[in-house]
Amino acid sequence: MRTRAAVLRRVSPPRPCSETRPVEVEELELGAPRAGEVLGGAARAPWKVRVSRPDRGR
Protein backbone atom coordinates (compact mmCIF):
# COMPACT_ATOMS: atom_id res chain seq x y z
CA MET A 1 0.00 0.00 0.00
CA ARG A 2 1.34 3.45 -0.96
CA THR A 3 0.67 6.43 1.30
CA ARG A 4 1.97 9.91 2.03
CA ALA A 5 3.23 10.63 5.53
CA ALA A 6 5.04 13.29 7.52
CA VAL A 7 8.39 11.81 8.52
CA LEU A 8 10.45 13.24 11.40
CA ARG A 9 14.11 13.08 10.35
CA ARG A 10 15.76 14.87 13.30
CA VAL A 11 14.87 15.32 16.96
CA SER A 12 15.68 18.76 18.39
CA PRO A 13 17.21 20.17 15.19
CA PRO A 14 19.02 23.50 15.15
CA ARG A 15 16.74 26.46 14.51
CA PRO A 16 15.24 27.85 12.36
CA CYS A 17 13.31 24.73 11.35
CA SER A 18 12.41 26.39 8.04
CA GLU A 19 16.06 25.90 7.08
CA THR A 20 16.92 22.58 8.80
CA ARG A 21 13.60 20.98 7.71
CA PRO A 22 13.36 18.20 10.32
CA VAL A 23 9.96 17.03 8.98
CA GLU A 24 9.42 15.96 5.38
CA VAL A 25 6.30 14.72 3.60
CA GLU A 26 7.17 11.55 1.70
CA GLU A 27 5.45 8.79 -0.21
CA LEU A 28 5.95 5.46 1.57
CA GLU A 29 5.26 1.81 0.84
CA LEU A 30 3.55 0.05 3.77
CA GLY A 31 3.54 -3.68 4.10
CA ALA A 32 0.56 -5.67 5.35
CA PRO A 33 -0.02 -5.64 9.12
CA ARG A 34 1.88 -8.32 11.03
CA ALA A 35 0.71 -10.28 14.07
CA GLY A 36 -0.30 -7.87 16.84
CA GLU A 37 -0.60 -4.88 14.45
CA VAL A 38 -3.63 -3.24 12.91
CA LEU A 39 -4.05 -1.05 9.84
CA GLY A 40 -5.56 2.32 10.72
CA GLY A 41 -6.23 5.54 8.92
CA ALA A 42 -7.18 9.15 9.33
CA ALA A 43 -9.35 11.38 7.22
CA ARG A 44 -8.40 14.92 6.34
CA ALA A 45 -10.38 17.45 8.32
CA PRO A 46 -10.52 21.23 8.17
CA TRP A 47 -8.27 22.99 10.66
CA LYS A 48 -9.42 25.79 12.91
CA VAL A 49 -6.84 28.39 13.87
CA ARG A 50 -7.27 30.94 16.62
CA VAL A 51 -5.26 34.10 16.16
CA SER A 52 -4.46 36.25 19.17
CA ARG A 53 -4.87 39.97 18.52
CA PRO A 54 -3.63 42.42 21.18
CA ASP A 55 -6.09 45.08 20.01
CA ARG A 56 -9.03 42.80 20.93
CA GLY A 57 -7.93 41.99 24.47
CA ARG A 58 -7.15 38.31 23.90
C-alpha positions as CSV (number, residue, x, y, z in Angstrom):
1,M,0.0,0.0,0.0
2,R,1.3,3.4,-1.0
3,T,0.7,6.4,1.3
4,R,2.0,9.9,2.0
5,A,3.2,10.6,5.5
6,A,5.0,13.3,7.5
7,V,8.4,11.8,8.5
8,L,10.5,13.2,11.4
9,R,14.1,13.1,10.4
10,R,15.8,14.9,13.3
11,V,14.9,15.3,17.0
12,S,15.7,18.8,18.4
13,P,17.2,20.2,15.2
14,P,19.0,23.5,15.1
15,R,16.7,26.5,14.5
16,P,15.2,27.9,12.4
17,C,13.3,24.7,11.3
18,S,12.4,26.4,8.0
19,E,16.1,25.9,7.1
20,T,16.9,22.6,8.8
21,R,13.6,21.0,7.7
22,P,13.4,18.2,10.3
23,V,10.0,17.0,9.0
24,E,9.4,16.0,5.4
25,V,6.3,14.7,3.6
26,E,7.2,11.6,1.7
27,E,5.5,8.8,-0.2
28,L,6.0,5.5,1.6
29,E,5.3,1.8,0.8
30,L,3.5,0.1,3.8
31,G,3.5,-3.7,4.1
32,A,0.6,-5.7,5.3
33,P,0.0,-5.6,9.1
34,R,1.9,-8.3,11.0
35,A,0.7,-10.3,14.1
36,G,-0.3,-7.9,16.8
37,E,-0.6,-4.9,14.5
38,V,-3.6,-3.2,12.9
39,L,-4.0,-1.0,9.8
40,G,-5.6,2.3,10.7
41,G,-6.2,5.5,8.9
42,A,-7.2,9.1,9.3
43,A,-9.4,11.4,7.2
44,R,-8.4,14.9,6.3
45,A,-10.4,17.4,8.3
46,P,-10.5,21.2,8.2
47,W,-8.3,23.0,10.7
48,K,-9.4,25.8,12.9
49,V,-6.8,28.4,13.9
50,R,-7.3,30.9,16.6
51,V,-5.3,34.1,16.2
52,S,-4.5,36.2,19.2
53,R,-4.9,40.0,18.5
54,P,-3.6,42.4,21.2
55,D,-6.1,45.1,20.0
56,R,-9.0,42.8,20.9
57,G,-7.9,42.0,24.5
58,R,-7.1,38.3,23.9
